[in-house]
Amino acid sequence: MDVQNIGGIPEVLIVDDDAFNRYGINLYLSNHGYVVHEAGDEDTAFAIAQRVRPTAAVVDIVIPAAPQARANIERSVGIQLVRQLKDLKPQMGVVVFSAHEDRGGEIWELVRDGVRGIAYLFKGVRPERLLDALRDTTAGHVILDGISAESRPRLTEEILKRLSPEERPWVDMAVMLLSTLSEREREVALRLAFSQTTAGIAAALGISAKTVENHVSHVYEKLGLKEIDDRAPTLRKSSLLAKAYMIYDLAYNDTPE
């Protein structure tokens, strides 16, 4: 069992080399019920993540690299850490903070690679926005406050181009039909797309595993994915659902300034 699930208290890892920033975020999140861990560099952050497996992380896009690592000013150590955290625990919600407007392309790479449960926020947003982002990323949403509305169609098209010819019609159909799901079905579908287990979804939503299974069956039926087992047995419904939700988030989910 992950440490953060004991007693139901969410744990969050703050990664920022500025101790003052860490203190402020720590104080705010602690006052809102989080158990907070802090790190000022890549190595310390990953060591803590391995030990406590936090529910979420707040990562500055510019942090010091591990001492033995070769410096590369073209790559963000923060983004490198995000990939490590996601490999360690794909269901971890990650909020990436940036004070640099020229770093958005690296977030694009994560999204194009199918990384879910991630938010990109510029420093200086209101504190409540961080709480919203933590909640949304741990549910599996992709939040891109730092990516302009004009850029989203291009990013969406790049993701669509990465689909195989066999995947594309199924994903297109699912994207079109996602709006037909009920609110509860959307919650279940989103968490399923985020690779959460039936037990994990049940615990997160406060419903039984059997109820989750019923919702999953309805979701696949409504999105036209139920027929995949017979018509396209090499494809996985959960993978297609994840890709459909990624595109849906980019195309239809506006985020507040």
C-alpha positions in Angstrom: 0.0 0.0 0.0 1.3 3.5 -0.8 2.0 5.6 2.2 -0.3 8.4 1.1 -3.3 6.0 1.2 -2.9 5.2 4.8 -5.6 7.2 6.6 -6.7 8.8 3.4 -4.4 11.8 3.8 -2.9 13.0 0.5 0.8 13.6 0.3 2.5 16.0 -2.1 6.1 16.6 -3.0 7.3 20.2 -3.6 10.4 20.5 -5.8 11.9 24.0 -6.0 15.5 25.2 -5.3 14.1 28.4 -3.8 13.5 27.7 -0.1 11.2 30.7 0.2 8.9 29.4 -2.5 8.9 26.0 -1.0 8.0 27.4 2.4 5.0 29.4 1.0 3.6 26.4 -1.0 4.2 24.1 1.9 2.3 26.4 4.3 -0.6 26.8 2.0 -1.0 23.1 1.1 -0.5 22.1 4.8 -3.4 24.4 5.7 -5.5 22.6 3.1 -5.0 19.1 4.5 -1.9 17.9 2.6 1.1 16.2 4.1 4.0 18.0 2.4 7.5 16.9 1.5 10.2 19.2 0.2 13.2 18.9 -2.1 15.5 21.4 -3.7 17.1 19.3 -6.4 16.5 16.3 -8.7 18.2 13.6 -6.7 16.6 14.5 -3.4 13.2 14.8 -5.0 13.3 11.3 -6.6 14.6 9.7 -3.5 11.7 11.1 -1.5 9.2 10.0 -4.2 10.6 6.5 -4.1 10.2 6.4 -0.4 6.7 7.9 0.1 5.1 7.5 -3.4 3.1 10.8 -3.0 -0.3 11.4 -4.5 1.0 14.5 -6.4 4.0 16.7 -7.0 4.6 20.4 -7.6 7.7 20.8 -9.7 9.6 24.0 -10.7 10.5 23.5 -14.4 14.1 24.9 -13.6 15.8 23.0 -10.8 19.4 21.8 -10.2 20.5 18.6 -11.9 21.9 15.7 -10.0 25.6 16.4 -9.2 26.9 13.7 -11.4 24.8 14.7 -14.4 26.2 16.6 -17.3 24.7 20.1 -17.6 22.5 20.6 -20.6 21.0 24.1 -20.8 18.8 23.0 -23.7 16.8 20.6 -21.5 14.8 21.2 -18.4 15.8 19.2 -15.4 12.3 19.7 -14.0 10.8 18.0 -17.1 13.3 15.2 -16.7 12.2 14.7 -13.2 8.5 14.7 -14.2 9.2 11.8 -16.6 11.0 10.0 -13.8 8.1 10.6 -11.4 5.6 9.4 -14.0 7.6 6.3 -14.7 7.7 5.6 -10.9 4.0 6.2 -10.4 1.9 6.9 -13.5 -1.2 7.9 -11.4 0.8 10.7 -9.7 -0.7 14.1 -10.5 2.1 16.6 -11.4 1.9 20.4 -11.5 4.7 22.0 -13.3 5.4 25.6 -12.4 7.3 27.9 -14.8 8.4 31.5 -14.8 9.8 31.1 -18.4 7.4 31.5 -21.3 9.9 29.7 -23.7 9.6 26.4 -21.9 6.1 25.4 -23.2 7.6 23.2 -26.0 8.9 20.7 -23.4 5.4 20.3 -22.0 4.2 19.6 -25.5 6.7 16.7 -25.7 5.1 15.2 -22.5 1.6 15.6 -23.8 2.5 14.2 -27.3 4.0 11.2 -25.6 0.7 10.5 -23.9 1.5 11.7 -20.4 -1.7 12.4 -18.5 -2.4 13.9 -15.1 -0.2 16.9 -15.6 -0.7 20.7 -15.3 1.5 23.5 -16.6 1.0 26.8 -14.7 2.9 30.0 -14.7 4.2 31.2 -11.4 2.0 33.9 -9.9 -1.3 32.2 -10.4 -3.8 32.6 -7.5 -3.3 29.9 -4.8 -6.7 28.4 -5.4 -5.5 27.5 -8.9 -2.9 25.3 -7.5 -5.5 23.4 -5.4 -7.6 23.0 -8.5 -4.7 21.8 -10.5 -3.7 19.2 -7.9 -7.3 17.9 -7.8 -7.6 17.8 -11.6 -4.2 16.2 -12.3 -4.7 13.4 -9.7 -8.0 12.7 -11.5 -6.1 12.4 -14.8 -6.7 15.8 -16.5 -4.2 17.6 -18.7 -4.2 21.4 -17.7 -2.2 23.7 -19.9 -2.6 27.3 -18.7 0.8 28.2 -20.2 -0.2 27.0 -23.7 -2.2 29.5 -25.8 -5.6 28.6 -27.2 -4.2 29.2 -30.7 -1.5 26.5 -30.1 -3.9 23.8 -28.9 -5.3 22.7 -32.4 -1.8 22.2 -33.6 -0.9 20.1 -30.6 -4.1 18.1 -31.0 -3.3 17.5 -34.7 0.2 16.3 -33.8 -1.3 13.8 -31.3 -3.8 12.6 -33.9 -1.0 12.0 -36.4 0.7 9.6 -34.0 -2.3 7.3 -34.0 -2.2 4.2 -36.2 -4.7 3.9 -39.1 -6.4 1.2 -37.1 -6.7 3.4 -33.9 -7.8 6.6 -35.6 -11.5 5.8 -36.3 -12.1 4.4 -32.8 -10.5 7.4 -31.1 -12.3 9.9 -33.3 -15.6 8.3 -32.4 -14.8 8.2 -28.7 -13.9 11.9 -28.7 -17.1 12.8 -30.4 -19.2 10.7 -27.9 -17.5 11.6 -24.7 -20.0 14.4 -24.1 -22.8 11.9 -24.0 -21.5 10.3 -20.8 -23.2 11.2 -17.5 -21.2 13.1 -14.9 -20.4 9.9 -13.0 -19.5 8.0 -16.1 -17.1 10.8 -17.1 -15.4 10.6 -13.7 -15.0 6.9 -14.0 -13.8 7.1 -17.7 -11.3 9.8 -16.8 -9.7 7.7 -14.0 -9.8 4.6 -16.2 -8.0 6.5 -18.9 -5.5 7.5 -16.2 -4.7 3.8 -15.6 -6.4 3.7 -12.2 -7.5 0.3 -11.1 -11.2 -0.6 -10.3 -10.3 -0.6 -6.6 -8.6 2.7 -6.9 -11.5 4.3 -8.7 -13.9 2.9 -6.2 -11.9 4.3 -3.3 -11.5 7.7 -5.0 -15.2 8.1 -5.8 -16.6 6.4 -2.7 -18.5 3.7 -4.6 -18.3 0.0 -4.8 -16.0 -1.9 -7.1 -19.1 -3.5 -8.7 -20.6 -0.1 -9.4 -17.3 0.9 -11.0 -17.4 -2.2 -13.2 -21.0 -1.4 -14.3 -20.0 2.2 -15.2 -16.9 1.0 -17.1 -19.2 -1.3 -19.2 -21.6 1.6 -19.9 -18.7 3.9 -20.8 -17.3 1.5 -23.4 -20.7 0.8 -24.8 -21.6 4.5 -25.1 -18.3 5.4 -26.7 -18.5 2.6 -29.3 -15.5 0.8 -27.9 -17.3 -2.3 -26.6 -17.0 -3.9 -30.1 -13.2 -3.7 -30.2 -12.7 -7.1 -28.7 -14.4 -8.7 -31.7 -13.6 -6.2 -34.5 -10.0 -5.1 -33.5 -8.6 -7.6 -31.0 -5.1 -6.2 -31.2 -6.2 -2.8 -29.8 -6.8 -2.1 -26.1 -10.0 -0.2 -25.1 -8.3 1.5 -22.1 -5.5 2.8 -24.4 -7.9 4.2 -26.9 -9.9 5.8 -24.1 -6.8 7.4 -22.8 -5.9 8.9 -26.2 -9.5 10.1 -26.7 -9.5 11.8 -23.4 -6.2 13.5 -24.1 -7.5 14.9 -27.3 -10.8 15.9 -25.6 -9.0 17.8 -22.8 -7.0 19.7 -25.3 -9.9 20.5 -27.7 -12.7 21.2 -25.3 -11.5 21.9 -21.7 -10.6 25.5 -21.4 -8.7 26.5 -18.3 -9.1 29.8 -16.5 -6.5 32.5 -16.6 
